[in-house]
Amino acid sequence: LGAHNANAGAGHYHGPVNEHQASKIAESIVHNMARQGSLPTSWGQTPIGSLGKTSLDGNTVWQARFSNAEETNAEKRKMNVYLSLTGGFIKAEYATK
């Protein structure tokens, strides 16, 4: 999933995005990845579970957490999506915790 090129389609922001905007962007990325076949289709309607700021490689970023109970592989039921503070997609990865 890593550096998947998923366009959020939620608009382009030039300054910091607020929590609501970051949430919509992250959901759009996950849903687009499901539509494009990068994720199973069950992720296509999965809502965001939580959103907060965290540190990634020494930078403050948005971390969106998703949980998909329909995913049959237990190791792939939770996903984190990382966005820059301006809403740019950094990466998506399955959560290990």
C-alpha positions as a LaTeX table, in Angstrom:
\begin{tabular}{lrrr}
\hline
Residue & $x$ (\AA) & $y$ (\AA) & $z$ (\AA) \\
\hline
Leu1 & 0.00 & 0.00 & 0.00 \\
Gly2 & 2.89 & 2.34 & 0.93 \\
Ala3 & 3.31 & 5.16 & $-1.53$ \\
His4 & 0.17 & 4.38 & $-3.51$ \\
Asn5 & $-0.83$ & 7.25 & $-5.76$ \\
Ala6 & $-4.38$ & 7.82 & $-4.57$ \\
Asn7 & $-5.91$ & 11.13 & $-5.49$ \\
Ala8 & $-8.24$ & 12.28 & $-2.79$ \\
Gly9 & $-10.53$ & 14.17 & $-5.12$ \\
Ala10 & $-11.49$ & 16.34 & $-2.17$ \\
Gly11 & $-9.87$ & 19.51 & $-3.47$ \\
His12 & $-6.46$ & 21.05 & $-3.22$ \\
Tyr13 & $-5.44$ & 22.92 & $-0.12$ \\
His14 & $-2.60$ & 25.40 & 0.12 \\
Gly15 & $-2.60$ & 25.88 & 3.86 \\
Pro16 & $-3.13$ & 23.57 & 6.80 \\
Val17 & $-6.32$ & 21.50 & 6.66 \\
Asn18 & $-8.59$ & 21.20 & 9.66 \\
Glu19 & $-9.69$ & 17.92 & 11.23 \\
His20 & $-12.90$ & 17.72 & 9.19 \\
Gln21 & $-11.04$ & 18.25 & 5.90 \\
Ala22 & $-8.32$ & 15.72 & 6.83 \\
Ser23 & $-10.99$ & 13.17 & 7.70 \\
Lys24 & $-12.76$ & 13.59 & 4.36 \\
Ile25 & $-9.48$ & 13.36 & 2.43 \\
Ala26 & $-8.42$ & 10.17 & 4.25 \\
Glu27 & $-11.81$ & 8.52 & 3.68 \\
Ser28 & $-11.69$ & 9.47 & 0.02 \\
Ile29 & $-8.22$ & 7.92 & $-0.34$ \\
Val30 & $-9.29$ & 4.60 & 1.20 \\
His31 & $-12.52$ & 4.47 & $-0.81$ \\
Asn32 & $-10.67$ & 5.31 & $-4.05$ \\
Met33 & $-8.08$ & 2.61 & $-3.36$ \\
Ala34 & $-10.94$ & 0.08 & $-2.99$ \\
Arg35 & $-12.54$ & 1.27 & $-6.25$ \\
Gln36 & $-9.20$ & 1.04 & $-8.07$ \\
Gly37 & $-8.57$ & $-2.50$ & $-6.81$ \\
Ser38 & $-5.65$ & $-1.67$ & $-4.49$ \\
Leu39 & $-7.79$ & $-2.74$ & $-1.53$ \\
Pro40 & $-10.62$ & $-5.29$ & $-1.29$ \\
Thr41 & $-14.03$ & $-3.81$ & $-2.13$ \\
Ser42 & $-15.12$ & $-4.14$ & 1.51 \\
Trp43 & $-12.96$ & $-1.08$ & 2.24 \\
Gly44 & $-15.06$ & 0.99 & $-0.15$ \\
Gln45 & $-17.55$ & 2.12 & 2.50 \\
Thr46 & $-15.39$ & 1.84 & 5.62 \\
Pro47 & $-15.72$ & 5.00 & 7.73 \\
Ile48 & $-12.80$ & 6.59 & 9.51 \\
Gly49 & $-12.43$ & 5.33 & 13.08 \\
Ser50 & $-10.28$ & 8.09 & 14.51 \\
Leu51 & $-8.07$ & 10.96 & 13.43 \\
Gly52 & $-5.28$ & 12.75 & 15.20 \\
Lys53 & $-1.89$ & 14.29 & 14.78 \\
Thr54 & 1.22 & 12.17 & 15.25 \\
Ser55 & 4.92 & 12.25 & 14.45 \\
Leu56 & 6.17 & 10.45 & 11.33 \\
Asp57 & 9.83 & 10.64 & 10.34 \\
Gly58 & 10.23 & 13.69 & 12.56 \\
Asn59 & 7.29 & 15.58 & 11.05 \\
Thr60 & 3.86 & 16.27 & 12.50 \\
Val61 & 1.21 & 14.63 & 10.29 \\
Trp62 & $-2.44$ & 13.60 & 10.35 \\
Gln63 & $-3.00$ & 9.90 & 11.13 \\
Ala64 & $-6.37$ & 8.48 & 10.16 \\
Arg65 & $-7.25$ & 5.06 & 11.55 \\
Phe66 & $-9.65$ & 2.68 & 9.87 \\
Ser67 & $-11.00$ & $-0.70$ & 10.97 \\
Asn68 & $-12.78$ & $-3.05$ & 8.59 \\
Ala69 & $-14.65$ & $-5.86$ & 10.36 \\
Glu70 & $-15.52$ & $-7.41$ & 6.97 \\
Glu71 & $-11.85$ & $-8.06$ & 6.16 \\
Thr72 & $-11.27$ & $-11.82$ & 6.48 \\
Asn73 & $-7.52$ & $-11.52$ & 7.07 \\
Ala74 & $-7.10$ & $-10.41$ & 10.71 \\
Glu75 & $-3.72$ & $-8.84$ & 9.90 \\
Lys76 & $-5.38$ & $-6.54$ & 7.38 \\
Arg77 & $-8.41$ & $-5.36$ & 9.36 \\
Lys78 & $-6.83$ & $-2.11$ & 10.56 \\
Met79 & $-5.25$ & 0.56 & 8.40 \\
Asn80 & $-3.52$ & 3.87 & 8.98 \\
Val81 & $-3.49$ & 6.66 & 6.41 \\
Tyr82 & $-0.97$ & 9.46 & 6.86 \\
Leu83 & $-1.50$ & 12.95 & 5.45 \\
Ser84 & 0.63 & 16.06 & 5.60 \\
Leu85 & $-0.84$ & 18.95 & 7.58 \\
Thr86 & $-1.84$ & 20.47 & 4.24 \\
Gly87 & $-3.79$ & 17.34 & 3.28 \\
Gly88 & $-1.25$ & 15.69 & 0.99 \\
Phe89 & $-1.20$ & 11.89 & 0.90 \\
Ile90 & 1.95 & 10.40 & 2.46 \\
Lys91 & 1.18 & 6.70 & 2.80 \\
Ala92 & $-1.32$ & 4.04 & 3.75 \\
Glu93 & $-0.36$ & 0.91 & 5.62 \\
Tyr94 & $-1.95$ & $-1.91$ & 7.55 \\
Ala95 & $-1.70$ & $-1.26$ & 11.28 \\
Thr96 & 0.29 & $-3.71$ & 13.35 \\
Lys97 & $-1.42$ & $-2.72$ & 16.62 \\
\hline
\end{tabular}
